[in-house]
Amino acid sequence: MGRKKLPPNVYIGSTKPGDRYGRVVIIKFLRRKFFPNGASDTVWEGRCNCGRVQEFTLNHLRTSHTRSCICLARETRARLNFKHGMRHSSPIYNIWKLIRSRCFSETNTQWSRYGGRGITLCKRWLDFDKFHQDLISEYKPGLSLDRINNNGNYSPENCRWATVTQQANNRSDNRKITINGETKNLHQWLPSFGISAQTFYYRVRKGLTDEEALLKKRTRL
């Protein structure tokens, strides 16, 4: 016995013009659509938020399989492409990757100075987007992320952007030297005496104290 079809311009159901599904607002019923397995659907004319008018099947609209015309897919693709590009070209992303490796990868050559002695990345910063959000406003090319407390973790309250010199001065293995009652890191003293770190360590290996190595005039040892 043949299947009885409704006239193509007749539809009885709960959907009506003006109903909204995602970005699509229904304009009018167009026709009923039948499938080989006996199922059917209805086809409607709808207007997307972007202004485009096209046909939509009701089932796809109701199940959110279709939430707009092609505009939503384009926006999503553009957003993902931007995010992908940012992740793989941003200096901040490369810094984040390096920190994760230092803290969590035992194969990293610097792991013993970081993860190996308990330094880790705070829970919030395990998510790169949050890491980027917290740090982007103060970032400038050439800066490195420095931990204020060298024995503390990577976290918003313990990190700052610093120059290479500032970061070197904060290293846990930096040499502290007192001259005339004033204590500074070795790298803070060197410019005052016009010598290089190489010259300083050469003099120390020759038997001079740290203070003598800094104060000694440029003579052959």
C-alpha positions as CSV (number, residue, x, y, z in Angstrom):
1,M,0.0,0.0,0.0
2,G,1.5,3.4,-1.0
3,R,2.5,6.0,1.4
4,K,0.1,8.9,1.6
5,K,2.0,12.2,1.2
6,L,0.8,15.6,2.4
7,P,0.7,18.4,-0.2
8,P,4.1,20.0,-0.4
9,N,2.8,23.3,1.0
10,V,1.0,21.8,4.0
11,Y,2.7,21.2,7.3
12,I,1.2,20.5,10.7
13,G,3.5,20.7,13.7
14,S,4.8,22.9,16.5
15,T,7.4,24.8,14.5
16,K,6.2,28.1,13.0
17,P,7.6,31.3,11.3
18,G,9.5,33.4,13.8
19,D,10.9,30.5,15.8
20,R,14.7,30.7,16.4
21,Y,17.2,27.9,16.3
22,G,20.7,29.1,17.1
23,R,21.5,31.9,14.6
24,V,18.6,31.0,12.3
25,V,15.1,32.5,12.4
26,I,12.4,30.5,10.6
27,I,10.7,32.4,7.7
28,K,8.3,29.9,6.3
29,F,7.6,26.2,5.6
30,L,8.7,25.0,2.2
31,R,8.1,21.3,1.8
32,R,8.3,17.8,3.4
33,K,11.3,15.7,2.6
34,F,11.1,11.9,2.4
35,F,14.0,9.4,2.7
36,P,14.4,5.9,1.3
37,N,14.1,4.3,4.8
38,G,10.7,5.7,5.3
39,A,11.7,8.6,7.5
40,S,10.8,12.2,6.7
41,D,11.8,15.7,7.6
42,T,10.6,19.2,6.9
43,V,12.4,21.9,5.0
44,W,12.1,25.5,6.0
45,E,13.3,28.8,4.7
46,G,15.3,30.6,7.4
47,R,17.4,33.7,7.8
48,C,20.8,33.6,9.6
49,N,22.0,36.4,11.8
50,C,24.4,37.4,9.1
51,G,21.4,38.1,6.8
52,R,21.8,35.1,4.5
53,V,18.5,33.3,3.6
54,Q,18.6,29.6,2.7
55,E,16.9,26.3,3.3
56,F,17.3,24.3,6.5
57,T,15.9,20.9,7.6
58,L,14.1,21.0,10.9
59,N,15.8,18.0,12.4
60,H,19.3,19.5,11.9
61,L,18.1,22.8,13.4
62,R,16.5,21.0,16.5
63,T,19.5,18.9,17.2
64,S,21.9,21.8,16.7
65,H,23.7,19.9,13.9
66,T,23.0,23.1,12.0
67,R,23.1,26.4,14.0
68,S,23.6,28.9,11.2
69,C,24.4,29.2,7.5
70,I,28.1,28.7,6.7
71,C,29.1,31.9,8.6
72,L,29.5,30.1,12.0
73,A,31.8,27.5,10.5
74,R,33.9,30.2,8.9
75,E,34.2,32.1,12.2
76,T,35.1,29.0,14.1
77,R,37.7,28.0,11.6
78,A,39.2,31.5,11.6
79,R,39.3,31.6,15.4
80,L,41.0,28.2,15.6
81,N,43.5,29.2,12.9
82,F,44.4,32.3,14.9
83,K,44.8,30.3,18.1
84,H,46.9,27.7,16.3
85,G,49.1,30.4,14.9
86,M,49.5,32.2,18.2
87,R,50.4,28.9,19.9
88,H,53.1,28.0,17.4
89,S,54.7,31.4,16.7
90,S,54.2,33.4,20.0
91,P,57.3,33.9,22.1
92,I,55.1,33.5,25.2
93,Y,54.0,30.1,24.0
94,N,57.6,29.0,23.5
95,I,58.4,30.2,27.0
96,W,55.4,28.2,28.4
97,K,56.6,25.1,26.6
98,L,60.1,25.5,28.0
99,I,58.8,25.9,31.5
100,R,56.7,22.8,31.2
101,S,59.6,20.8,30.0
102,R,61.9,22.0,32.8
103,C,59.3,21.2,35.4
104,F,57.9,17.9,34.1
105,S,60.3,16.3,31.7
106,E,63.2,14.4,33.3
107,T,64.9,14.3,29.9
108,N,65.3,18.1,29.9
109,T,68.9,19.0,30.6
110,Q,67.8,21.6,33.2
111,W,65.3,19.3,34.9
112,S,67.5,18.9,38.0
113,R,67.4,22.7,38.6
114,Y,63.6,22.8,38.3
115,G,61.4,19.8,38.5
116,G,64.2,17.8,40.1
117,R,64.2,20.1,43.1
118,G,60.4,20.5,43.4
119,I,59.8,23.6,41.2
120,T,56.5,23.2,39.3
121,L,53.9,25.1,37.3
122,C,50.9,26.2,39.2
123,K,47.5,24.6,38.4
124,R,46.2,27.8,36.6
125,W,49.2,28.0,34.3
126,L,48.9,24.4,33.1
127,D,46.3,26.0,30.7
128,F,48.3,28.0,28.2
129,D,45.4,30.4,27.5
130,K,45.4,31.5,31.2
131,F,49.2,31.7,31.2
132,H,49.0,34.0,28.2
133,Q,46.1,36.0,29.7
134,D,48.0,36.7,32.9
135,L,51.3,37.7,31.2
136,I,50.6,39.3,27.9
137,S,50.0,42.9,29.1
138,E,53.5,43.3,30.6
139,Y,55.5,41.3,27.9
140,K,58.1,43.0,25.7
141,P,60.4,41.3,23.2
142,G,63.6,40.2,24.7
143,L,62.3,39.7,28.2
144,S,62.4,36.4,30.1
145,L,60.0,35.1,32.8
146,D,61.8,35.3,36.1
147,R,60.7,33.8,39.5
148,I,61.0,36.4,42.2
149,N,61.7,33.7,44.8
150,N,64.1,31.4,43.1
151,N,62.9,28.5,45.2
152,G,59.3,29.1,44.5
153,N,57.0,27.8,41.7
154,Y,56.0,29.4,38.5
155,S,52.8,31.2,39.5
156,P,51.3,34.7,39.0
157,E,52.4,36.0,42.4
158,N,56.0,34.7,42.0
159,C,56.8,35.7,38.4
160,R,57.7,38.8,36.6
161,W,59.2,39.8,33.2
162,A,62.9,40.5,33.5
163,T,65.9,41.3,31.4
164,V,68.7,38.7,31.0
165,T,70.8,40.7,33.5
166,Q,68.0,40.9,36.1
167,Q,67.4,37.2,35.7
168,A,71.1,36.3,36.1
169,N,71.2,38.3,39.3
170,N,68.4,36.3,40.7
171,R,69.9,32.8,40.0
172,S,70.1,30.6,43.0
173,D,73.8,29.8,42.2
174,N,74.8,33.4,41.7
175,R,77.8,34.4,43.8
176,K,77.3,36.9,46.6
177,I,80.3,39.2,47.4
178,T,80.6,41.8,50.1
179,I,82.9,44.8,49.6
180,N,83.1,47.6,52.2
181,G,80.0,46.3,53.9
182,E,77.9,46.2,50.7
183,T,76.7,42.9,49.3
184,K,75.9,42.3,45.7
185,N,75.7,39.5,43.2
186,L,78.8,38.9,41.1
187,H,77.1,40.1,38.0
188,Q,76.1,43.3,39.7
189,W,79.7,44.0,40.8
190,L,81.5,43.2,37.5
191,P,80.5,46.5,35.6
192,S,81.8,48.5,38.6
193,F,85.3,47.1,38.2
194,G,85.3,46.8,34.4
195,I,86.2,43.1,34.3
196,S,84.4,40.1,32.8
197,A,83.2,37.0,34.6
198,Q,85.9,35.0,32.8
199,T,88.6,37.3,34.2
200,F,87.1,37.1,37.7
201,Y,87.0,33.2,37.7
202,Y,90.5,33.1,36.3
203,R,91.8,35.1,39.2
204,V,89.9,33.0,41.7
205,R,91.5,29.9,40.2
206,K,94.9,31.5,40.8
207,G,94.1,31.7,44.5
208,L,92.7,35.1,45.0
209,T,89.6,35.7,47.2
210,D,86.4,37.0,45.6
211,E,87.1,40.5,46.8
212,E,90.7,40.4,45.7
213,A,89.7,39.2,42.2
214,L,87.4,42.1,41.8
215,L,89.7,44.8,43.3
216,K,93.0,43.6,41.6
217,K,94.2,46.0,38.9
218,R,94.7,44.7,35.4
219,T,98.2,43.2,35.8
220,R,99.5,39.8,34.6
221,L,99.1,37.2,37.3
